[in-house]
Amino acid sequence: SKALAFNPKAFYAAVGAAFPVYRDKMGVGTVEGVMGLGTWNPKTSPAAKAYFDAHVARWKKEPDRWASAHAWAGLQILQQAVGKAGLDRKKIRDYIASTEFDTVIGKIRFKNGENVSTPGVVSQWQSGEFEVVWPPQRATAPAYFPKAAWKYARTANARPRGRPRGLFVSGAMSLWIELAVSGLITGGIYAV
């Protein structure tokens, strides 16, 4: 936090960082340079952009950059498998096990039940977007290290108006609590 002068060169916050609410609640300046598990963004492919736009049009908010596109890809795989194999469960399973699928997150192929076509990736908040930064062949932007010094500007909706409630306390302690809770929710905070 600002009060503790905690400003590591790298900050990896696992899954929770992939959700736009993380950026929106913490503020663009605060999350700038934060890394986490993310798998896609609207720049990864035309299909990803179409998915993003459809999600925003339907739900009036951005999708996360982690599991939502994977869930959609799973539905695409099931639709393709049922279209070819019918409703017989064994035929569906065999078709999925032996076929490469075009999906919103790219080509997916399974080997021994594992997706061997779409690797895990690392993403980093850069100018308000969770950019894919690793592996290089999937990157939508280069990673930067060390991360920029955190700015502690808050978004307008980061604190409730009027009387503070719950964990919202004043000043730097509020940011420290939110960072700590975020780390607990996301499965850990890793800083260098």
ABEGO torsion letter per residue (X at the ends): XAAAGBBBABBBAEAAAABAAAAAAAEAAAABGBBBBBABBAAABAAAAAAAAAAAAAAGBBBBABAAAAAAAAAAAAAAAAAAAEABAAAAAAAAAABBBBBAAEBBBBBGGBBAABBBBBBBBBGGBBBBAOBAAABABBBBOBBBBBBABBBAAABBBEBBBEABBBEAAAAAAAAAAAAAAAGEBBBX
